Amino acid sequence: MVKVKKWHKYQEEAAQLFRSMGLEAETNVTMHGARTKHDIDVVVKSRHVGFDITWLVECKYWKNPVNKLHVLGLRTIVHDLGADRGILLCEVGFQSGALEAANLTNVQLTTLKDVGLTAGGDISAMRLRDLYDRTESLHERYWKIFKDLRIRYGLRCDVHEYGYSGDLELRFCLKLFTPALRGVYPFIADGLEIYTAYGDAKQFNTPADVIATVEPRIKELEQKFLNAEQRVAADGRPRSI
C-alpha cells in the first residue's frame, strides 16, 4: 500500500475545500506563462460565459512560517500566468515581511483551517472582486458597440421605449460594488438604478446578498454581449466607435 505524503494530502484537502464551495479545483498542474512554465499545487477555476476566473493556490505544509520571498514568488507567477488571484496556504502562519508583501495585492495569505472557518467571508470577498472586474470589462465592451447595434441585438431599447437596458444594469451593479468592496454592511442602496429594479431603496446586509443580486445580472449581460458580438462579427459590421 502506497503511503500518501502529508504535503500531498494537504493539497488534496485544499482542492476538496474549494470544490465544496462550487468551484473547480485541480492539483499538481503545470501551466505555461508568458516567460516560463510553472508547477502549481492547486488551480481553482470558476467558469462563466465568456470568462474564466483562475486562482493559483500554493500549499506550504511546513513547520516554519512562510517568508516574504515566497509571497513575492507567487505574485510573480500570478502575473506571468495572467491569473486573477493567488492564495498561499500555510498552517503555521506567515512572517511579518510576508504579510507586508501581500498587503493590497491580489495574493491572499491564509490557512486551510481559516478558509474552512471563514469560507463564506473570504470567498465572498474574492467573488465580489471578480464580479466587479467582470462588470468593468462589460462596461468597456458595451461602449465599443454602436448604438444602433446595441438596440438591434437586445442590449438596450430604443429612445422613448421601455425595455432592457445594458447601461442601466451595469450602473446598477457598479452602485452596489462601491460599498460592498469597502465592507460597509448593512448599507442602503438608492437611485434610479435601484428604484427601477425594486421600486424603492433597498438594504443589503451581507456580501452574499450583493452576490445573489449581482451575479445573475452579470451572467445575463455576459450572454447578451456574447450573442451581440458574435452577430456583429457574422454581419461584418464594425463594432468600435
N, C-alpha and C positions, 0 to 999 in steps of 0.2 A: 504494500500500500504506500503510495507516494504521499509524503507529509507536505501539507501546504505551508509555505513560508508565511510568517506573520505579516510581513510587509505586503505580500500579495493578497492576503485575506483582508488587510486594511483597505486596499484598493477596491476590492470587490464589495466591501461593506459600504464604501463611499458611493460606488456606482449604483448599488441597490437602493440607497437612500434617495438619490436623485430620481431613480426610476419610480419610486413610491410617490414622488411629487408630480408624476405625469410627464417627466422629461425622458428623452432618450439618453442612454449612457453606455459607453463602450470603454473597456480597459485596454491598456497597452497598445496605443495607436501611434503609428508613425505618420507624421504629416510633413509635407514639403512646403516650405515657406518661400519668400522672395529671395532669401540668401542661402538657406540651407535646410536640411530636414531635421525634425525634432521628434523625440520619443516622448509621448505624453501619457501620464498614468491613467487619467480618465478624461474622455472627451464627452461633454454634455451638450446635447442639441435640443432645440425647440423649433420645430418646423412650422412655417406659416406660408400662406400664399405669397409667392414672390420673395420670401425672406427665409434665411437660415440663421438662427441665433446660435452662436457657438461659445461655450465656456470651456476653458482649459483648467483641469484640476490636477495639481501636484500633491501627492500624498507622501508626507515625511513621517514615516514610522520610526522616530528617533528617540534617543534618551536625553538629548540636549535641545534647547530652544533654537529655532531657525534664526539665522543671522541675516543681515542686510543684503549680502551678496546673492542669496537665493531669491530674495524678492526682486532685486534688480534683474536677475537672470530670467525670472518668469515674466517680468514686464517686457523684456526684450523679445521673448518668444511670442507673447501675445501680439506684440506689434508686428513681428515678422510674418506671423500666420494670419494676421488680419482678424483675429478673434475679437469677440465683443467683451470678454471678461476673463480674468484669471482668478483662480481660487487656490489658496495654499493652505492645506490641512496639516496640522501638527498637534498632537495631543498634549505635548509638554510646553507649548507656548512659543513666544517669539521675543527676540531681543528688542530693546528699545529702538535700535537703529533700523530693524526690520519694520517695526510699526511706523516709524517716520517715513521710510521709503515707500510704504504702501498708502500713506495718507493722501487723500484727494486724487487717487489714481483709480484705474479700473481693475486693480488687483485687491482682492479681499483676503484677509488673514483670519482664520478661524480654526476650530477643532471639529472633528466629526461629532463629538458629543454636543457641542453648542449648535451645530447645524441641525441636529435632531431635536434639541430642546426648543430652539428658536427658529425652526424652519419657516414657520409662517411669516415672521417679520423679515428675516434675511432674504428669503426667496421673493417675497412680495416687493421688497425694495429693489432687487435686481430686475424683477419683471416690470416694475414701473419704469425703470430707466430704459429698458429695452423697448417698451411700448412707446415711450417718449421719442426715442431715436427713430422708430418706425414712422411715427406721426410726422416728425420733421422731414423725413425722406419723402413721405407722401405729399407734404406741403410743397416741397421743391418740384416734385413731378407734376403736381396739379397745374402750376403756372407755366409749365412747358408745353401745355396742350392748348391750342387755340380755343377761344370761347365757343365758336360755332360747333367745334368738335366735342367739347365738353357737354354741350346741350344734346348733340346728336347721339352720343354714346352713353347718356344717362348719368353723367357726373354732376349735372345741375339742370335746373329747369330754365325755361326762357324768361325774359323780363316780364313782370306782371303776372306770371303763372305761379301756382303753388305746387311744390313737389320737392323732390330730393335735392339737397344742396351739399356737394362735397366740401365747399368752403365753410359752410356752417358747421358741418360735422367736425372738420379739422379744428375750427376755433372752439368748439365745444370741448374737445379732448384737451387742447392746449390750456384752456382755462382751468381744468381740473388738475393738470400736472403741476402748475405753479405752486399751490400749497402742498400738494401731495408729495412732491420731491423734497420739500423742506421738512416734511414730517409733522406738519401742523394739523393735529386732529383733536376734536372734530372741527370741521370747517363748513361754512355755509357758502355755496356757490350760487351766484345770481347773474343777471344779464340776459341779453336777447337769446343767446345760445341755450341757456338753461331754461328760460321761460318757454321757448319753443318746444323743448323736449318734455318739460314737466308741468308747465302752466304756472309755476311759481318757483321761488328759491328752494334749494334742496340741501339738506345736510348730509355730509359724508363723514362716517365715524372711524373708518379704518382703511388701510391700503387695499384690503380685499374688496371693500365697497367700490373704490375707484376702479380697480382692475375689472371687476364684474361689469361695471358700467361702460368702461372704455374699450375693453378688448373686443367684444363683438362688433362694435362700430368700426374699429380699425380693420378687423378681418373683412368686413363687408366692403370697406373702402379699398382695401388691397385687391379684392376680387374685381371690383368695378374698374380700378385703374388698370389691372392686368388685361381685362377684356377690352377696354378702350384702346390701350396702346397696341394690342395685337390687331385690332380692327384698323387702327390708323396705319400701321405698317402694311397691312394687307391692301388697303386702299391706295397706298403710295402717296399719301398726303403728308406734308411737312407738319410736324407737331411742335416745333420750337418756335416761340415768339421772337 
